């Protein structure tokens, strides 16, 4: 039951739309991805600095969620990635410990979201 086709399609929404994906959509998605990537890089670098971390952490927080959301996301109207509020709150809670505290904060937030998703 856990590995049924219905459950798999519900847990990985990309499987349902990948079958109907074509090269016409690919060109538009490549242009959109390139445009968003060009805008996201300087913004992510700045948010990494606002959080009191190196700019590379800003890049991680900008691009890794995009790849995860490709697999698990169910809507295309959602904005994911770093925000000014998230950067300021990260700095407030992990400013003294640096990158180690920021990684711990991110890990704990992920665990809480995972548990909330499991218990629905």
C-alpha positions in Angstrom: 0.0 0.0 0.0 2.9 2.4 0.8 4.5 1.7 -2.6 1.3 1.7 -4.7 1.2 3.8 -7.9 -1.4 6.1 -6.4 0.8 6.9 -3.4 3.9 7.3 -5.5 2.2 9.8 -7.8 0.8 11.7 -4.8 4.2 11.9 -3.0 6.1 12.8 -6.2 3.9 15.1 -8.3 6.6 15.5 -10.9 5.8 11.9 -12.1 2.3 13.0 -13.2 3.4 15.9 -15.4 6.7 14.5 -16.7 4.8 12.1 -19.0 3.2 15.0 -20.9 6.3 17.3 -20.9 7.5 18.1 -24.4 10.2 20.1 -26.2 7.9 23.1 -26.6 7.7 23.5 -22.9 11.4 22.9 -22.5 12.4 26.0 -24.4 10.1 28.3 -22.3 11.3 26.6 -19.1 15.0 27.1 -20.1 14.5 30.8 -20.8 12.5 31.2 -17.5 15.1 29.3 -15.5 18.0 31.3 -17.0 16.2 34.6 -16.3 15.4 33.7 -12.7 18.9 32.3 -12.1 20.5 35.5 -13.2 18.3 37.5 -10.9 18.6 35.0 -8.0 22.4 34.8 -7.8 23.1 38.4 -6.6 20.1 38.3 -4.4 21.2 35.0 -2.8 24.7 36.3 -2.2 23.4 39.3 -0.4 21.0 37.3 1.7 23.9 35.1 2.8 25.8 38.1 4.0 22.6 39.5 5.7 22.4 36.2 7.6 26.0 36.7 8.9 27.3 33.8 6.8 29.5 33.5 3.7 27.8 34.2 0.4 28.0 30.6 -0.6 25.4 29.7 2.0 23.1 32.2 0.3 23.6 30.3 -3.0 22.9 27.0 -1.3 19.7 28.3 0.1 18.7 29.6 -3.3 19.4 26.6 -5.5 19.0 23.5 -3.4 15.3 24.2 -2.7 14.6 24.4 -6.4 15.9 20.9 -7.0 14.0 19.5 -4.1 10.8 21.3 -5.1 11.1 19.9 -8.6 10.5 16.4 -7.1 8.1 17.2 -4.2 6.3 20.4 -5.2 2.7 20.4 -6.1 2.1 24.0 -7.3 3.8 26.4 -9.6 2.6 29.5 -7.8 5.0 29.2 -4.9 8.1 31.3 -4.4 10.9 29.3 -2.8 14.4 30.4 -1.8 15.9 32.9 0.6 14.0 36.0 1.8 15.1 39.1 3.7 13.0 38.0 6.8 14.5 34.5 6.7 18.0 35.9 6.5 17.5 38.4 9.4 15.9 35.7 11.6 18.8 33.3 10.8 21.3 36.0 11.8 19.3 36.7 15.0 19.3 33.0 16.1 22.7 31.9 14.8 24.7 35.1 14.8 27.0 34.0 17.7 27.6 30.5 16.5 28.1 31.2 12.8 27.6 28.6 10.1 27.3 25.7 12.5 24.3 27.2 14.3 22.7 28.1 10.9 23.0 24.5 9.7 21.6 23.2 13.0 18.7 25.7 12.7 18.0 24.6 9.2 18.2 20.9 10.1 15.8 21.4 13.0 13.3 23.3 10.9 13.4 20.5 8.3 12.8 17.9 11.0 9.8 19.8 12.3 8.4 20.1 8.8 9.0 16.5 8.1 7.2 15.4 11.3 4.3 17.8 10.6 4.0 16.3 7.2 4.0 12.8 8.5 1.3 13.4 11.1 -0.6 15.6 8.6 
